[in-house]
């Protein structure tokens, strides 16, 4: 199966790389401060990054999964700020795409142009203190009251919540109906009785702001519900299919950039009167880094291709997500080892890739969850 990009895909990917490479100025200071840069966000919106997969009728580029992944990978290869790209992907796949695919005409017209352009920022609020991998254990409720719903609950680890304009909140409208009782609502960040808590400090993805969200009798117009009552599980599954494939293309780009930097280091750094690369142990470690990267890339491209052909891709998406996330951690560890003591210094930036990679085996479904999905796909 050939995944070689065509001329149009290649041109867009090259433009994404060029844009990403212009967004690295001041990165060490942003990372140390954990600062989200709204001007960089606006530039991403101008390029189209925040609406890659959104239909053209709603202001997006209308790209399929594979084209979207190619662009994200190229952007990450040029941009060293993986936190910025993580925020953009969380915005696009977990908030904007559900609105594009399930929102009413009024919601799409009112929200999507500003979300796609970068004027507004979106967030997804589903995880709770007692509901992580088990999303059906959600305790947040949404009780109908005339033309509104009243939401009560606590959401944790909400990416973009400190800077978001709108949040996609999942809540139980019918607790007795299990996964069929979950619904999704677009909630204005400035709604009365919605509070965003203190930002979390993180060792990676530092420029992607994250905080808990508290809903205390928060009234939301019924018109802001996506789809019918009880459609929340279907909406969430669709957003995860986008996220688990296309978002993880960012780690492919980051690993590609990391590999090139590491090869440059081992071919110029000398020990025992010869370049490090001439030592078999070093060369083999580089070979393993390349093997993990290319294997993960092929799995992800295959998953995206199957999605675009309308074929059930649950197994392929889990294989790709698992391979990419675990490769990102191991390659980051190898890069640190091959850079020696300098690889452990914050100033060099090598160690930052490990902090960025570590959460990749947790969000969008833990590695354990994806191994369960793979086993289930094999009939086990």
KAKA-V479263 format. One record per backbone hydrogen bond with DSSP energy under -1.0 kcal/mol. NH is the residue of the N-H (numbers start at 1). CO is the residue of the C=O. E is the energy in kcal/mol with one decimal. If there is no record, write none. Layout:
# KAKA-V479263
nh->NH co->CO e->E
nh->NH co->CO e->E
This chain:
# KAKA-V479263
nh->10 co->6 e->-2.8
nh->11 co->7 e->-2.3
nh->12 co->8 e->-2.1
nh->13 co->9 e->-2.5
nh->14 co->10 e->-2.3
nh->15 co->11 e->-1.9
nh->16 co->12 e->-2.1
nh->17 co->13 e->-2.3
nh->18 co->14 e->-2.3
nh->19 co->15 e->-2.4
nh->20 co->16 e->-2.8
nh->21 co->17 e->-2.2
nh->22 co->19 e->-1.4
nh->23 co->20 e->-1.5
nh->27 co->24 e->-1.9
nh->30 co->26 e->-2.1
nh->31 co->27 e->-2.9
nh->32 co->28 e->-2.3
nh->33 co->29 e->-2.1
nh->34 co->30 e->-1.1
nh->35 co->30 e->-2.3
nh->41 co->37 e->-1.7
nh->42 co->38 e->-2.2
nh->43 co->39 e->-1.9
nh->44 co->40 e->-2.0
nh->45 co->41 e->-2.1
nh->46 co->42 e->-2.4
nh->47 co->43 e->-1.7
nh->48 co->44 e->-1.5
nh->49 co->44 e->-1.9
nh->51 co->48 e->-1.6
nh->58 co->55 e->-1.5
nh->59 co->56 e->-1.8
nh->60 co->55 e->-2.1
nh->61 co->51 e->-2.3
nh->62 co->54 e->-2.4
nh->63 co->52 e->-2.8
nh->68 co->64 e->-2.3
nh->69 co->65 e->-2.6
nh->70 co->66 e->-2.3
nh->71 co->67 e->-2.0
nh->72 co->68 e->-2.3
nh->73 co->69 e->-2.7
nh->74 co->70 e->-2.1
nh->75 co->71 e->-2.5
nh->76 co->72 e->-2.4
nh->77 co->73 e->-1.6
nh->78 co->74 e->-1.4
nh->79 co->75 e->-3.0
nh->82 co->80 e->-1.5
nh->85 co->81 e->-1.5
nh->86 co->82 e->-2.5
nh->87 co->83 e->-2.3
nh->88 co->84 e->-2.1
nh->89 co->85 e->-2.5
nh->90 co->86 e->-2.6
nh->91 co->87 e->-2.3
nh->92 co->88 e->-2.5
nh->93 co->89 e->-2.9
nh->94 co->90 e->-1.4
nh->96 co->91 e->-2.6
nh->97 co->92 e->-2.8
nh->99 co->95 e->-1.4
nh->100 co->96 e->-2.6
nh->101 co->97 e->-2.5
nh->102 co->98 e->-2.2
nh->103 co->99 e->-2.1
nh->108 co->104 e->-2.6
nh->109 co->105 e->-2.4
nh->110 co->106 e->-2.2
nh->111 co->107 e->-2.7
nh->112 co->108 e->-1.3
nh->115 co->111 e->-2.0
nh->116 co->112 e->-3.1
nh->117 co->113 e->-1.8
nh->120 co->114 e->-2.4
nh->123 co->166 e->-1.4
nh->125 co->168 e->-3.3
nh->128 co->131 e->-2.4
nh->131 co->128 e->-1.4
nh->135 co->133 e->-1.4
nh->137 co->134 e->-1.9
nh->138 co->135 e->-1.1
nh->141 co->152 e->-2.4
nh->142 co->172 e->-2.7
nh->143 co->150 e->-2.2
nh->145 co->148 e->-3.5
nh->148 co->145 e->-1.3
nh->149 co->220 e->-2.7
nh->150 co->143 e->-2.4
nh->151 co->218 e->-3.1
nh->152 co->141 e->-2.0
nh->153 co->215 e->-2.4
nh->155 co->213 e->-3.2
nh->156 co->127 e->-2.3
nh->158 co->211 e->-1.6
nh->160 co->209 e->-3.7
nh->161 co->158 e->-1.5
nh->163 co->160 e->-1.7
nh->164 co->160 e->-1.4
nh->165 co->121 e->-3.0
nh->166 co->121 e->-1.8
nh->167 co->187 e->-2.7
nh->168 co->123 e->-2.9
nh->169 co->185 e->-3.1
nh->170 co->125 e->-2.0
nh->171 co->183 e->-2.5
nh->172 co->140 e->-3.3
nh->173 co->181 e->-2.6
nh->174 co->181 e->-1.6
nh->177 co->174 e->-2.3
nh->180 co->177 e->-2.0
nh->181 co->178 e->-1.9
nh->183 co->171 e->-2.9
nh->185 co->169 e->-2.6
nh->186 co->224 e->-2.5
nh->187 co->167 e->-3.3
nh->189 co->165 e->-2.6
nh->191 co->188 e->-2.1
nh->194 co->191 e->-1.4
nh->195 co->214 e->-2.6
nh->197 co->212 e->-2.7
nh->200 co->210 e->-2.9
nh->208 co->205 e->-1.7
nh->211 co->158 e->-1.4
nh->213 co->155 e->-2.9
nh->214 co->195 e->-3.3
nh->215 co->153 e->-2.9
nh->216 co->193 e->-2.3
nh->218 co->151 e->-2.3
nh->220 co->149 e->-2.8
nh->222 co->147 e->-3.0
nh->224 co->221 e->-2.1
nh->225 co->222 e->-1.7
nh->226 co->184 e->-2.6
nh->227 co->102 e->-1.1
nh->231 co->228 e->-1.7
nh->232 co->182 e->-3.0
nh->235 co->231 e->-2.4
nh->236 co->232 e->-2.8
nh->237 co->233 e->-2.4
nh->238 co->234 e->-2.0
nh->239 co->235 e->-2.0
nh->240 co->236 e->-2.3
nh->241 co->237 e->-1.8
nh->242 co->238 e->-1.6
nh->243 co->239 e->-2.6
nh->244 co->240 e->-3.4
nh->246 co->242 e->-2.1
nh->249 co->246 e->-1.4
nh->250 co->247 e->-2.0
nh->253 co->249 e->-2.0
nh->254 co->250 e->-2.2
nh->255 co->251 e->-2.6
nh->256 co->252 e->-2.4
nh->257 co->253 e->-2.3
nh->258 co->254 e->-2.4
nh->259 co->255 e->-2.7
nh->260 co->256 e->-2.0
nh->261 co->257 e->-2.1
nh->262 co->258 e->-2.3
nh->263 co->259 e->-2.6
nh->264 co->260 e->-2.1
nh->265 co->261 e->-1.9
nh->266 co->262 e->-2.6
nh->267 co->263 e->-1.6
nh->269 co->265 e->-2.5
nh->271 co->274 e->-2.5
nh->276 co->269 e->-2.7
nh->277 co->266 e->-2.5
nh->278 co->275 e->-1.8
nh->279 co->276 e->-2.1
nh->283 co->279 e->-2.5
nh->284 co->280 e->-2.7
nh->285 co->281 e->-1.4
nh->286 co->282 e->-2.1
nh->287 co->283 e->-2.3
nh->288 co->284 e->-2.1
nh->289 co->285 e->-1.9
nh->290 co->286 e->-2.3
nh->291 co->287 e->-2.3
nh->292 co->288 e->-2.4
nh->293 co->289 e->-2.1
nh->294 co->290 e->-2.6
nh->295 co->291 e->-2.4
nh->296 co->292 e->-2.5
nh->297 co->293 e->-2.4
nh->298 co->294 e->-2.3
nh->299 co->295 e->-1.9
nh->300 co->296 e->-2.3
nh->301 co->297 e->-2.8
nh->302 co->298 e->-2.3
nh->303 co->299 e->-2.1
nh->304 co->300 e->-2.4
nh->305 co->301 e->-2.5
nh->306 co->302 e->-2.4
nh->307 co->303 e->-2.1
nh->308 co->304 e->-2.3
nh->309 co->305 e->-1.3
nh->310 co->307 e->-1.5
nh->311 co->306 e->-2.4
nh->317 co->313 e->-3.1
nh->318 co->314 e->-1.9
nh->319 co->315 e->-2.4
nh->320 co->316 e->-2.3
nh->321 co->317 e->-2.8
nh->322 co->318 e->-2.4
nh->323 co->319 e->-2.4
nh->324 co->320 e->-2.8
nh->325 co->321 e->-2.3
nh->326 co->322 e->-2.1
nh->327 co->323 e->-2.0
nh->328 co->324 e->-2.4
nh->329 co->325 e->-1.4
nh->330 co->326 e->-2.1
nh->331 co->327 e->-3.0
nh->332 co->328 e->-1.7
nh->333 co->329 e->-2.2
nh->334 co->330 e->-2.4
nh->335 co->331 e->-2.5
nh->336 co->332 e->-2.1
nh->337 co->333 e->-2.3
nh->338 co->334 e->-2.6
nh->339 co->335 e->-1.4
nh->343 co->340 e->-1.2
nh->344 co->341 e->-1.5
nh->345 co->342 e->-1.0
nh->354 co->351 e->-1.0
nh->355 co->351 e->-1.2
nh->356 co->352 e->-2.1
nh->357 co->353 e->-1.8
nh->358 co->354 e->-2.3
nh->360 co->357 e->-1.7
nh->361 co->358 e->-1.2
nh->362 co->359 e->-2.0
nh->363 co->359 e->-2.4
nh->367 co->361 e->-1.8
nh->370 co->366 e->-2.2
nh->371 co->367 e->-2.0
nh->372 co->368 e->-1.9
nh->373 co->369 e->-2.2
nh->374 co->370 e->-2.4
nh->375 co->371 e->-2.5
nh->376 co->372 e->-2.5
nh->377 co->373 e->-2.2
nh->378 co->374 e->-1.2
nh->379 co->376 e->-1.6
nh->380 co->375 e->-2.7
